[in-house]
Amino acid sequence: RTAAVVGDRVYCHLAWGHHDTYRHTGAVFALDRSDGQMLWSSLYLPELADIMIAGDPAVSRGVVVALAWRPREALPLFFVVGLSAETGELLWLNHLYSGGSLTAHENQFFFDHPLANATPVIADGVAYLCTGAGVVAAVDIADGTTRWAMSYPRLKTTNSAQWASHMTTSRPAGIIAVFENTVLFAPVDSHVLLAVDRSTGKTKYRRESLDLKAVAAADAERAYLVEGTTVRAIKPADGQTIWERSLSTTGLVGLPTLGPRGLMCPTWETLYVLDPVTGAVREQKNWSRGDACSHLCDLGDRLVGATQTGLNVLAGQKLDDIDPAWLAPEADVKPVPVEVPSRADSWVRWGLPAVDRGDFVLSKDDPDHILIRSELLQLRDMEPVPTLRWQRQSPLPWECEAAFNRHWVAVWNLNDVYVLDAKTGRTVWKDHLNQRINRPIARVRIVERQVQVNLGWQGGRVLPQPAPAFILFDGENAKEVLRDDPSILMAKTAPRDSVDQGVTYAFEGRRIRAFNRDRRQLWQTLTLLDEPRLTTRMGKYVVALTQDRTFRQGHLRGVSYLRVFDAGDGQTVKSIAFPKRWFHRVGESDGRLLLWDCAFLYCIAAPQAVPADQATVVIRQDRPDPDAIAALRMARDLEDVPVFEIPTLPSAPRVDAGLSEWTGVKPCRLSGVMDWTPDFVRRGSTAIRSYAGSEGCAADVRMAFFGEDFYVAVEVSDDKHWASPAPGLWRSDSVSLIFGEPKGEEIDPLILTVALVNGVPRFELGTAVSALAVSDPAGQELVSSPGPRRFLLPSLSAGPIALPKPTQSLEIAARRDEATRRTYYEFRVPRLLFRYGPDFYWDLIVNENDGAGRAGALQMASATWGTEETQIGSLRGTRK
């Protein structure tokens, strides 16, 4: 990603949301250049509630321009967005085109998803854009008017999702090169260099190249292309080659960049500096793979570039004299000790937010770790929390296999194999066998410190003799072995005794039945309505994962259950519900069960007795990893769903934030802010960080019914109160009531948020990204004096939740006592609006913000503020 720096501001794109959003999203952020303080974000614009920013922004003449899209299964919509650089307000929104409307009629072969696109280039008030999904365009930044838009030929495939994912992750987006009369594009979904007339959008010429990666750089007279490992300079007017330079390397790192030294071309082995006019090598510097830098920036007396693990600064005038200098502010900081509660006595050990389009790999040789793979590779601990040990870009992001032990991690496909150090994730050896000896890779085995790469053969082709059977890597050298000698690799693990002693399990007649070796039934469970996907023995228990995915009430409901039975008699011990969960992968390792769905990775293990002095454990994180800590609370509220009783009052309380009528209602104490801050800001100065996260915030919550209304009173102890009048009150100090979504429904819940802004109570009713009803529209303060407020609710509908008729009203009140550092909230909502019970989600959240961004929330049930489908807790209100 590339940020735009204009004056004292930095404008950047965040691809998948941040810590105070609860769904996948994309937005433009404006930051203060001196301290990084966020000035505004497009994430908070109601006009862009369902629209995602899809690429880096460009800034010119006070306008921030970015490509955006609205994901839809049938026909995604593509937009160009213009925002005010000063305030972030929406200036214009151009619906550029719908997916497939300008592309080929065989659109089912394509993947309309802008995973990679070049940053717009603005010249003379016109923004030139490439969507990476079949269209290039020019847009006037003054009002968003389309100057021209045209389609280009895209590659077709029989598996669009796999092809598109591979294309967009293996090819960099490059740049859009704008010249006096010509604009050059190299879209990631095509092997075409496209030259377009700058004023009319008509094609001037088109060059096809299977090795074309991107337009890397350009100056006034030349454009520089990357084709495989060759760098080529062309004339923009006709595309004729001026010079080309083939680099001796296994691959370039990122793309070449232009600077005062010349055209800098970083490869995995060497940094080359080429003469932009002739292509001759001016300078070169050899470096290790770990020091190889991409996106080099020439600052005159030094070069700055990004490596796989951080930032390198190369200082000095002559490259031969440059030694990489590691710049990592936390490199010398010792691991942070974090005290967390032990969950060894529970079934669900943790629930970790999952990565998109990924899966996991387990190892019998290293059961204490788990390898998570997608575009990134992550190695995490199994227990007590899934602490991140290292993370890096996967050398083979898609269509690959992986295996690991305590020494090595191997990643391979038919053509290539990479071996990584299991402790650091650094590449220690690689081989491109299909290219080197024309032999595909059949399998990879790891035993102790040896890695064996078994070779296949091309069908119908006679192998030369003698032909190697496999490649053996011993940690230092690789050699070809002519025959497969099983004595070279021998597993060291001893066979384990089975605890089942010949017992098998089958699902027959809607029951799970246990049979001995003679096929005699030992026991059977009660009738199950859903079918088990997996049944396994875990110690003295039998665990079954059952799933039910059916259409009910017009909506697809996916609910899974972890059912635990006594292995001796089949009696039910425990049943844990996973609402809205359909598990795509299940794995077993060393007495643990790993469950993977589109949003979470769960670890299941049989509970053990925990001594009193081991109720908490201290872990040490080598790098910031708040997700690992949050995974514990997510597991807690999934397995032990909070249950609260909601009484009925003898008389209606007065909504005035005085709370004098609530003395007979027992409060629910909330403490321990869930910390969703993405890093340890004060890492170096904090001796130990508690599991709860932020200190200085607690709340007493009281809830009750009277007549046809539902009342809520909240007393918050907070050392500092901060609230902003900007839309999205839940990001300020406030109270949010979430309600009305049946379990399993793919509908966003409604959120009622009450806040005290400048001494005046306000409310918002809607979802986390859009408001259906507000007390004070943006830029309008209807009242300026404190005191209770009453509103008539409009007749609106959100999914299956219909708001009451306009005769129904809402009352809110809030006040702050600075002497006691307490804030009081009280509000009344119609009972028709508030739905509760075991079949509905509802939650109450006290939001925390001390002015430096939302720090988290006090929650009755966790996981509301993660991704769209993470709401796993459910409160069961009971009327007395």
Secondary structure, DSSP 8 states (H G I E B T S, - for coil): ---EEETTEEEEEETT--TT--S---EEEEEETTT--EEEEGGG-GGGTT-EE-S--EEETTEEEEEEEE--SS--EEEEEEEETTT--EEEEEEEEETTTSS-S-GGGS----SS----EEETTEEEEE-SSSEEEEEETTT--EEEEEE------SSHHHHHHHHHHHS-----EE-SSEEEE--TT-SEEEEEETTT--EEEEEE-TTEEEEEEE-SS-EEEEETTEEEEE-TTT--EEEEEE--SS-BSS--EEETTEEEEEBSSEEEEE-TTT--EEEEEE--GGG--EEEEE-SSEEEEE-SSSEEEEESSSGGG--EEEE-TTTTS--EEEEEE--TTSSEEEEEE--TT-EEE--SS-TTEEEEESSEEEEEE-SSS--EEEEEE-SS-SS-EEEE-SSEEEEE-SSEEEEEETTT--EEEEEEHHHHTS--EEEEEEETTEEEEEE---TT----SS--SEEEE-SS-EEEESS--TTTS---------SSTT-EEEEETTEEEEE-TT--EEEE----SSEEEEEEEETTEEEEEEEEEEEETTEEEEEEEEEEEETTT--EEEEEEETT---SEEEEETTEEEEE-SSEEEEEE------GGGSEEEEEESS--HHHHHHHHHHHHHHS----EE-B-SS----SS--GGGTTS--EEEE--EE--SS-TTTTT-S-EETT---SEEEEEEEEEETTEEEEEEEEEES-----SSS-GGGSSEEEEEEEEETT--S--EEEEEEEETTEEEEEEE-SS-EEEESS-TT--S--S-S-EEEE----EETTEE---TT-EEEEEEEEETTTTEEEEEEEEETTT---STTEEEEEEEEEESSSSEEEEEESSS-TTSSTT--------EE-
